[in-house]
Amino acid sequence: MAKVQSTKSTFLKEQDPESPRLHQVPRKSPFGALLSRTLPEYSGPHAVGVCDIEVPLPRQTFGNFKHKSLPGSGNVGLVMDTVLFSLFYPCEKPAKPTPTAWFPSLRQTIDGFLKMAKRTPNFWYRVVAYPAAAAAVSGTTFPANKEAPLLIPNDSSGKKWPVMIFSHGAGCSRLMYSAFCGEMASRGYVVAAIEHRDGTSPSSKITAADGTTKVLDWLEWSDLEWPDAGANGQPKDDTALRHVQIQLRCAEVKEVLGILDKLSKGEDVLRTSLHAPDFEWKRWEHVDPSKPVMVGHSLGGSVGLATSSQHMPFRAVVVFDPATQRLDPWRANIPHPLLVVNSEEFAVGKEYAIFAEQIAGTTAREHDEHEQPAVFTIPGATHPSFSDVFLILPEYINKMTGLRVRADKVLELAVDATTDFLNGRVDRVIKRAVRYEGDGDGHPSLRVEGREEEADGGGEECMTVAKPKRPVGQPGELVWNPFCG
């Protein structure tokens, strides 16, 4: 592996070459957040505020299934009655910081995790799970100031804060990526982290327009019945459910963009909101949602790609470990500049082969490596390490899970790459990276840019899509995976 020369990206117009960097972020304690009970401070120039917004919507339904245990519930599939999201944003620095609870609904969420693990949350499981969870996360906060007023940009040119949408992965919720969302907010983005009500969160409370509430827990595909499929056509895995969940998530993204657009125009969209702080919303006219950035992890990465293919008005799309297999069969075009940052788990073997096959034929690019998706890998990182979880847990537990790089280093690399990419300086990311030379087992069935490729790399312009092997690099490095060479 060798360093490569800097090359200018044609993806995005250069905006701010001196944008603040994350390299000075303090290292997290070896004990995680167990002693401090707080996640690391954000390293951008702005203090960060956070607030929750839930807005009722005309009902939309997705899919046609019912719970086997609820035969009288009808074939309703997934239902969207409201949309809930947390806003991370640059705020006025308060005289006294007011950090926000990271795990606001401990009991509800632990019950949801138990159901995800196929354990009924009965008395005995709760006796074990509640104290363990309380010891790990109860009282843990993240350094965003709850409901602080939005900072008005100090710029006579009329600069407005750009918008970023974040879609969480399966098994997570909107606040489980607070470190990444807060870092981007400290750099001048208004980040809307959506709570997807699709059965992929451990547990989510939905408040209806009339004030009634219900809790949607994790949906297990094997608990569902699909009447349209017949007795012999029932799904054999979770693929059908994931496709419906992606449809709902895309609709939620569209609704959130609409709400932010109304807020930026001073429209009184929050008059009917179910959750929203009572502060000076006129300041939000200093937010520009016209060209948002779409970001997602895992299934949320799939949503980033799917919404891009629907020609939503994105400036760019950033995905971490996108679960591209959840989009199969899917060959839609991705018209937006695309940054992909993978953990090592998603950059080797079958996972990378699926990813490469899906992405290679769906991006509207010429055969030029600098107009291809910008794809990088963090050696030693694991799939969950893009979330907050490993910033909270002690290092020795992180290592037991297979994480071979510091959790704060994963965050640093992801945020640095995202910041430079969005500033039109992917050349900086490439210059910092080590180039992966494609030494892996060629996969003869893969297609590159819609063409069959031979396992020996006999293509005219693009190199063979390989199945890389571990290790793809040294822990703590950033590895560049060019599609062409």
N, C-alpha and C positions, 0 to 999 in steps of 0.2 A: 504494500500500500504506500502511496506517495502523496505528498501535498500537491495541489493543483494550482495553477495560476488563476488570479482573479479574472472573472469574466462578467460583463455587465448583463443583467437580466433585462429582457425586453418585456417582461410581464407587466410591471407597474412603473409608472412614472416616479422618478426619484423625488422624494418629498422633504425628508429631513435627515440629512446624512449625519447630523450630530445628535440624533435621538439618544436619550439616556439608555444605558445598558444595565444588565443585571449582574455583571461580573463582581460587583461589590456586595452582593447579598450576603448577610451574615450566615455562617454555617449553623445548621440546626444542632441542638444539643444531642449527644449520644443517647439521651433518655427521651428523645422526641419531645412531645408536649406534656408528658406525664407529670413533670415537676412544675413547669412554668404555666401549664394549662392555657397556653396561647400559641397560635401558629406564628411563624416568622413575620416580622414587619415587612411591608412592601418597600421596594427600593426605588421606585420612580419619584419624580419631583413633587407629585401631588398627594395630599391626604385623600383617603378614599371613604366615600359614604356608601351605604347600602339600605335599600328598602324593598319591601314586598308589595306587589300589586296583583290583585286578582279581579278580573273583569268578567261579568256574565255575557254570554253570547247566545245567539239563536242556536238551538240544538242541531248538532251534526252527528251522524252515525257512520260507523266504518265496519265493514265485515258483517257476517251473519252467522253468529255462533251463540251458544248458551252454555251455562255451567251444568254439568251432569248432575251435580248435587242440588240444583235449583230448577227442576223440570218445569215449574210454572212461571219462570221468569221471562219467557219469550225469547225470540231470536233477535237480540238487540246488538250483538257485537260490542264494539267500543263506542262510547258516547262522549261527546265534547259539549259540555254546558258552560264551562268557564275556562279561562286560561290564567295560569298563575306563573309569575316569574319574579326573580330578584334582580334588582338593578344595582350594579356596582358602578360608581361614577366618581370623577374628581369632585371633591367637596371643599368647602371652606374649612380650614384647619381649626378644630374646636379648641377652646381653652383647656378643656379636660376631655381627653379621648373617652369614647364610650364603645368599647368593643362589643361584638355581636356573638351570641351563642351559636356554636357550630352545630350542635345537635339539639335543636329546640324541642323536639317531641320524642323523648327517649323511649318511653314505654311503647308508643305506637310504632316507632321505627324498629325496635327490637322484635316486636311481634311479627312485623313484616319480614325481617331477616330470618326468623325461625321458619316462617312459611316458605321462604325461598329455599331453605335447606330441607324442605319437606318434613318439618317437625311441627306438629300442632302445638301452638303456644299455651300448653296447659300449665298447671301449678308447678310441676317439678322442673320443667324446662325453664320456667321463669325464675325459679329459685336459683338456678345456676347462671342463667344468661344475664339477668338484671344486674346483680352485683359485679359481674365481670365487665359488662359494658359500662357501668357507672364508674368503675375504677379506671377504665381506659379513657373515656371521653366526657363523662359528666363534668360540667363546668368549663369545658374547653371552649375557647373563644377564638375568633379571627379578627385581625386589627382593622376592620372597617367600621366606621362610626355610624351607628344606627340612626337613620332618618336625618342625617346632617344635610344642610342646604347645598344644592349644586353650586360649584364654583363657576363664576362667570369668567370666560377666557379673558386674560389680560392682553388683548390684541386689538389695536385700532383698525385692523383690516376687516374686522367682522368675522373672524375665525369662529367656527362652531366645533363642538365635540363630535367626532365620528362615532358611529354605532357599531357594536359587535353583538352577534347573537351566539349563545352557547347552548349546545345540545348534549346532555349527559349520556353516559353509557348505561346499559342494562345493569340493574342491581345498584344503581346510584341514584342520587337526587341532585337538585339544583345547587345545594350548598356544599357538595362534596368536591367541588372544584374551585373553592373560594380562593385558593392561593393563586392559581392562574388568572382567574377573573379579576381579583384584586390587583395583581401586578399590572395587567393591561389597563385597568382603570387608573392606576397611579401614573401611567404613561399618557393619559389623555383620552381614553376611550370610555364611552358609556356602554357597559356590557349587560345585556339582558340574558340571564341564566334561566332557562325555562324549566319548570317542573312538569315533565311529561306525564299526563294522566292516561297512560296506555298500558298499565300493568307491569311496567319494567322497573318501577321504583319499589323499594321495600314496602312503603306505605305512604299514601298521600291523602290528605283531607280535602274534600271538595265542598265548597260552600255555594249553595244554589242562590238564585236571585231572591227567593223568599226567605233566605236566612237559614234554611235547613241544611244540615251537613251529612255527608256520608264519607266513608273511608274506602279507598280503592287500594287493595293490597296487591302484592305480586301475583300475576296470573301465570299459572302453570299450564302449559299447552295440553298436557294429558288429562286435565280436568275439564276440557272443553269438548263440546259436540257440535259438529258442523252439519246441520240438516240437509243442506244442498248437496253434500258429498255422498250421502247414502251410507248404508251400513258398511260396505266394503271399500269406501273411498275416504275414510277418515284419515287425517294426517298421521304420518309415522314419526314425525318429529316436530320441532317448533317453527319450521320454515313458514308455513301458512300464517301463523299468528304473527311472526315478525314482519311479514309483508304488510299486514293490516296495521300493525303498530307504526310502521314507517309512514304509512298514509296519514294516520292521525297526527303524527309528529310534524309532518310537512305542513298540514293545515294549521297546527299551533304556531309554527314559525311565521306563516303568512298573517295570522291574526295579531301576533305580537308586533310585527312590522307595522301593521295598520294602526295599532294603538300608539306606538311611538311616533308615527307620522302625525297623528292627531295632537299628541302632546306638544310636539315641536311647533305646531301651528296655533297653539293656545286654545284649542277646542276643549270643551269641558267633558272629556271622556271619563274622568274619574268621579264625576258626580254620582254615577251609578255603580262605582266600584265597590267590591266587597271588602277589599283590603287595600289601603293606600294611606300614606302619611299625610297629615294636614300641614303642609308647608307651602312655600311660595312656588307654585308650579309655573308661574310666568317665566321663571329662570330657564325652564326647559325649552324655551324658544331659541336658546343658544346650543341646541343639539341638532345635528344634521343626520337624519336617518335615510337620506336619499340614496346613499351608496354604502350599505352596511357590509360588514365582513361576517361571513358565516364560519363558525368554528364548532367542531364536535369531536367526541372521543368514542371509539368503538361503535356501538349502534348509532350514537350521535354523529360519528364520522360518516356512516352510511346516509344519515339524514342530510348532512352537508352536501354530499354528492348528489343525492336525489333532488334536493331543492335547487341545486345549481342546474340540473337538467330541466327543471321546470321554468327556467329563465327568470327566476326572481332577480331583483335589481342589485345583485351583489357586486362589490368591488373586487373581492377575492374570496377564496375558500381555503380554510386551513383545517386539516383533519389529523388526528392522532390515532394510530392503530385502527383505521377504518375497517369495519366488518363488512368488506365488500361482498363476501359470500352471501350476505343477507339480501343483496340486490339481485341475485341470480334467479331467473334469467333476466338480464337487464343490459342493454347496450346503448342507452341514450347518450347524447352528447353532453360533455361538460364544457360549457363555453367560457368559464371564468378562470383566471389565474389560480393555480392550485399548488399549495404547499402540503406535503405529507411528511409527518415525523412519526416513525415507527419505533416501537420497542424492539429489542432483539427477538422476542417471542414471535413478533409479526414480520420479522425480516429474514427468517430462515425456513427451509423446508416447504411443506405444502402451503402454509399460510401465505408466504411471500409469492408462491406460484399462482395462487388464486388471485391475490391482489394485483400482481403484474398483468395477468391475463385480462382482468376486468378493466383496469385503468388504461392499458396500452391502446385499446381500440375505441376509447370513449372520449378522448381529449382532442379538441379541434386545434391541432398544432401541425406545423410542417415538421419534416424530419431534421430537426436541429435540436441538439441537446439543451440549448439555452432557451428554447421555447417549449420544451417538454415540461411536465409537472416537476417541481422541485421536490425530490424525494430524499429523505435523510433517515438514518438509523442511530439510535442511542444504544451502543453496546452495553450489556449488563442490565438494561432496564427491563422491567416486566410489564405486562399489559395493564395492571391496576396502578402502576407507579405514576401515571399522569394525574391521578386524583390526590386529594389531601391525605389519604389514609396513612401513607408511609412517612409523612411529615409529623404525624402524631405518635406513631409507634416507635419504640426504641430501635436503635440500629441492629442489635443482635436478633431481634424478631424479624426485622426486614430481611436480614441475610438468610434466616431460616426459610423464608418464603421464596428464595431464589434471587432476590434483588442483589446485584453485584456492583451497584453504583449508588452513591449517596442520593437520597430522595431529593434534597435541595439542588443537587447537580442536575437531575432530570428536569426539574422545574426551570433552572437557569438556562439549560440548553433549549428547552421548548420555547421559553419566552424570548430569548435572544433571537432565535431563528424566526419566530413570528414577527417580532418587531422589525428586524431588518427586511424581511420579505415584504411586509406591508409598506415599508418606506422605499420600496423599489431598489433595495440593495441586497438581493439574493447573492450577488457576487461576494459580499462580505461573509455570508454563511458558507459559501463554497470554499473561500480562502481559509476559513477556520477549520474546515473539515478534512478528513482523510478520504480519498477516493476509493470506493470499492471496485476492484478490478474484474468482478464477475467470475471469480473462481468458485464454481459450484457445479452441481450436477445439472446439465442442460435438460430441459423438459420439452421433448419433441412435440407435445400436443398443444403447447402454448401458441397464442397468436400475438404478434407484435404489430401494432398499427394495422390490424385487420389482415395480416399476411401470415401464412404458415411459416414457421421458422424451424430449421433443422437443429438438432441437438448440438451439432458441432459449430454452430454460429455461422451458417452459410448465407445469411441475409445480405442484401445489397448495401443497406445503410445502417440498420439497427443491429446491435449486438444481441446475442442469444439471451433470452430471459432465463436465468439460472435459478436453481433452488440453493441459495447460499447455505453454508454450514456454519455452525458455531465453532469458534467465536468469529464474529464479523468485524471485530476491532477490539481495542482496549477499553475497559470500563472508564467512562468519563470522557471519551472521545465523541465526536460527531462524525458519522460516516456518510458520505454522499453516494447515492445510488443513481447514477445517470442511466436513463433508458437507452441512450444512443452513445456511440463512441467512435 
